[in-house]
Amino acid sequence: MILVGELPLWIALLMCAWSVTLSYAGGAMRRADLIASGERGLYAGFGFIVLASAGLWTALITSDFSLRYVASFTSANLPFVYRISAFWGGQAGSMLFWCLILAGYSALATWTNRRSVRELMPWVTGTSALVLLFFVATTALASNPFERLEWVPADGRGLNPQLQNPAMAIHPPMLYLGYVATAIPFAFAIAALVTRRLDAEWLGAVRRWALVSWVFLTLGIVLGMWWAYVELGWGGYWMWDPVENASLLPWLTGTAFLHSIMIQEKRGMLRKWNVTLVVATFMLSVLGTFITRSGVIQSVHSFAQSAVGNWFAAFMILALAATVWLVSVRLKDLESQAQLEAMISREAAFLYNNLVLVGIAFSVLWGTLFPIISEAVRGSKITVGESFFNSVNVPLGLLLLALTGIGPLIAWRRASVGNIQRQFAAPAALGLITGAALFVLGIHKLYPLMTWTLSAFVTGTILQEFHKGVGARRKMYGENPVVALGRLVARNRRRYGGYVVHAGIVMLFAAFAGMAFKLEYDITLADGESYSAKDPYGRQWTFTNEGLSEFKALNREVTAIALRPTIDGKALPLITSEKRQHFDSRGNPTFQPSTEVGILVRNDMDVYVVLAGVVRNKAEIRVNFNPLVVWVWHGGVIMALGGLIVMWPQSEKRRKQGGYVAALAPAAEVATA
């Protein structure tokens, strides 16, 4: 199986080189035979990478410890599901996994566009194959998962306990699917620049790929937050860790691109923005991979330092230099076809939205790279703390939330006073009433109060837009509200799917603000002892230690505590937290002890329990009251659902019908929907 896995990897390397050469040559000489050969080379490369991946998965499942990778990340007693996920649990395997996804995406993009945008496709195929060539070469030469050991150990080291979590079987693939998908819009952007076909045609070809990347990144980031929350035991879900930041950066620029693409399609504006954002999103994805694999920044999420970082650094420099040169010689072709007519218009709102998103991305990038920059300049690393990120990004985030509500209410080209008064009256009133009510109820912290006020405002805009659209359908077709709503969304997916995304964002912001009222208690309890505490809502809780227990399960020994919570005298289900020590199949301890938190999930807050240790038969426990956390997960799912609605295919006839029905709504700006 080693031969079956490694040999196809090297053949795939040759196929990628073939595809790059023939595709570029065919595009330059306009020879269909060379173009077709380049495409077939890409398909063949994908097939051989599938064989290589099957070989590694077989080695992991069968515990072939003659491979260094298998011995380093699995053991004989590792549960089956984590043998599967060990494929991306280490650096070499994750590199091959990246190649597998990229090859599949590239082959799919080439196949689905085999009859359309033909002038672009040789350059799209060649650029995709060139990126794939880099990743396959890096995997084969610098991080080969098929490297053999000089002797075969009786057992492997096992998988890091923090990775033995259901979220880690899903979170990395989601992020990889999002990261890698950015390569396809990048390839189309390069093709458009080379051929000078910089109209909306190339945007139509990449919009769905940008949405694929955005949806997977959204799911991957939210799953990563959930993993950090339930596994690391520190009581939160985002700490501005460098690898967390690396996943956020392409999401921010990808979000900006999905907004500005509409301006070019409708008005022929923001052409430079779109090309720049596509390139930046791809480069930030590569940068995130560099940060994870180079070892230049320490993180609980990153791999050990290796030579792979040098490969990525060289690739980023070359790719960025080539792209900057190509854009610079096409600046005249990127001139906008229309000008911004007013600073208060839908186009201006999209521009402000992009500026805020890019501003957040820049601040996150600067804070993430500052330790590297400070070490290069001063010889010592200066770490940027959470306070920097919060002080910069919280105000920008609130501005972004406000624009989320303002943008859909303003007319295209130029907003009139009447339009503004009519559109903003109800949402603004809802926001102000909500803010005043919260202030009266005792919410005086500035940022949470602003967040919930703006959340109410944006919710009002979303409800207003759905109400007008449904009303228009009922007036035209006599449909009942449920049918009208379903058909409204089905026939205008881009518009109303976007509003669903906005609803998820509102939910996320409202939940984030809740953590400003988090309370934490450190307690020590013997068996049978109790402790009382108040939650952020002023309710009285009592926690009773029902006893410690020790037992063996699968590949670990467990010390667990059971707490019996009561709220205002009412008993609730037990909360259990564990300390785990993992062992290999011979009984030898592996890794450091890990913690499994106990969480009582409620709609208003989570009760978060961590067993810190046991001293003289007394349990040392930390109890957190974390308000509104469950709505973070709900918000992430709703955002992804909205993205899927936008991405779902729609016939041109239905799209026009949906736009016509929306035009019946009394809002002036809907007339161009």
Phi, psi and omega in degrees: 000333176297315179294318179298327180276316188283320182300314176299331179296317179289324177294321177300324178300316179293320180296322178295316178299319177299314182297318178300309185297311185288324181293312179295318179296318179295321178293320181290321183264359181055046179253115183296327182293320178292320179299314180297321179294321177297320178295317179295326176297322178293318177299318180296319178300319177299316180299318181290327176292325174299317178296317179298318180295319177299323178296317180291318179299321178297318179297321179292316183292323182270005179056055177277089185283005173287342175271132180302320183295316180296317180292333183277335189232006174221168173214167185296332182259013179287131178306149188302317184298328180277342169292323177295312183286346175297343176307320178250015180279344179233171187295311184296316179294320180293329176295317177295323178297319176301314179300319180299313181293315182297318178296319178295315177299314183297316179296320180293318179296320178293317182292314184290341179250023184291341180245000182235165182037049187296330179293332180276330195297324176302321181283327175295311180298315181296318180291318177300316180294326179293316176297317179296322178302317178299313183292321178293319179296318179298319179294312185290323188262330186244341184211062187279118180287352181260015176297134186261152174272154179289334176221154185262115180288159179290333181207162178266173182285333182095171181268141178312129182305328180292341177268352178273069184215139182306325181296327182282350171278346184240321186303307180299315177301322178298315179295317180298318178298326177284312178304307189293326181298339178294342180291331183287310173302324177299316179297320177294322179296317178298317179298318180295321178293317181295316185272355183064018177267077188255022175280195184285355184298314182290331177293321178298327180285333186255349185303315182292326177293323176296323177291321176302312179299315183296316181296314181292322176297319178300310179297318181296318180294315181294319177295323176295322176297317180297318178299313179299325182290316186269345188250322188277340171075018180262354172096001180229182182232359178207123183236015183057037174294146183306321181284327172300314179299322181298326178283332181285327187301306179294335176294319180295310181290327175295322176296317178299318179298317181296335175279314186286340178298328180292329180290320178291321180295321184272322189236354182073020182257170176061034179295316179296321177304313187295314178297316181297318182292322177297313180296316181298320180297316178295315182295325178290329174295317177294321178299318177299320177294321177298313180299319182293325191252348185276333184081006181287336178234130181279135180203151176295340183267345193269163176272171180291161180297138181206172180288347179302327179302323179294321177299314182293322179298315179296318180297316181297317181297313181294315182295319180293318180296315180296320182290317178299317178298315182296319178293320183297326181274358179242017184300321180296324179289343183264007178295141181290150178273347180217161181248156176292121186272333182206149179283346174247090182199168179298319180299317180296321179298320177296321178296315177299320179301315179296319180298319179292315180299316179292324177298317176297316180299318180295317181295320178293318179297316180297313180296327180287319184272350184302320176302322179292316181295316181295324178292321179293324184274315188252349180087000178218145182280133174246112184276135177271126185272178181299328183298323178297310182299318181291318183296328180272314192273336178296310176299319178295322178296320178294322176296319177297318178298318178297317179295331176300326177273327184287316186309308183294345184268346185264143180285158174291157176067296183204126181270134177271163178298320179297319178300314182295315181297315183292318185284325188269347189303302185291311179299319180295320178297318179298318179295315182293319179296318179297314179299318180295319180296318179295321179297317179297325181283357174109007177274101184245355176292132191298303186295315176299319180297316178296319182298312182289329176294312178294325178298319177295320178299311181294321176301320177298320179295319181295312180298321180297317181294319177294320181298317180292319179295316178295319178299321179296318179293319180296321180292323185277320187246351182070027182281153173286162188303321183293313179296318180298319179296313181299315182287328176300313180291317183297328185260000174213063190294323184296316183289307188277334170296324175297323177293325175297318175301316179299323178297320177295322178296318177301316180298319179297312181299317180298321179289320178302318182297330180299330182291349174293343182251017179298140176237145184225137179228132172254121186227158175233126184227132167275169179305129177087348180282157182232160177218138181248143181205157177257142178271176182299342180267002179085009180274150183269124177246147173230132180244124181245129178284110179276359175122153175268151176219152178231136181201166177252142178212120179054251186250031184207157169252139190235134166248122187233149173239145177243122177252135175260109179268146169228145178237118184051040177086354181266124182288141179237168180301153178300147172245125181244140174229148188230150163251129185239136171242118183271148181228154172275184186290347178262004177088010179273135180293142177235139178062180178273157177302145180242164182244137173246115186282158173251132184228125169261110186270126175229160181294329183269336180189164171257140168261116194245115188242132179233125173278104183282329180171177178232122181233118180049051176065014175247136182272129174265120191230143170245130179242124177246140167256110185249101184293140166065016186298323184301334181283345171296313182292319177298318180297319178297319179295318180294321176299313179297321178298317177299319177298321178294322178298314179298321186282338187298134184300146181217134179291154180297324180297314180293323179299317180292322177298317180297319179294325180292318179293319179298330181292343179284344179296148185288352179290132186295323185285345182287347185298336180258010183295000000 
